[in-house]
């Protein structure tokens, strides 16, 4: 019972990670200081698209207003995603507790599972909407300059 609960929670965390990866791009980070070699993500690691835009603010010639807007979008989404992830984890633990009882209350289990799936949908749509807001912040020229960076180019 205990190992299956841990396995289920680990699965939920993995699924949440995949949901959060929506709108990410496999790219290398720019150097934090001038003249320093660029950092490379670990194989398979992806960087959120808005973070990529901010890393390359100078290369994209982002205005201070664009930078503030992107930082706001990213920060708002991160705060919301953290709250939703905490609630998802709490609900998963509750479901495991309900399933561990001798008499399972299917109505309670169903309510929690429906809320879990609703939160996952909200989280995924929230990321997509945030990425779209970020993309809309860029001019067509800035978007064109970003394309090679999304593909992991210079």
Number of C-alpha atoms within 10 A of each C-alpha: 10 9 8 10 17 13 12 15 19 13 12 18 16 12 13 19 12 11 16 20 17 18 18 18 20 21 24 22 18 16 13 11 8 8 7 9 10 14 12 14 13 10 7 9 13 18 19 19 25 23 17 21 26 18 16 17 17 10 12 18 14 19 12 10 10 17 18 13 15 24 17 14 18 21 12 12 18 14 11 15 21 12 11 18 21 11 15 24 17 14 19 21 16 16 19 18 14 17 16 13 9 7 8 12 11 11 9 13 19 12 12 19 17 12 15 22 12 13 17 21 13 15 22 20 14 17 25 15 15 21 22 14 15 22 17 11 17 19 12 11 10 17 15 12 15 20 11 12 19 20 12 13 11 11
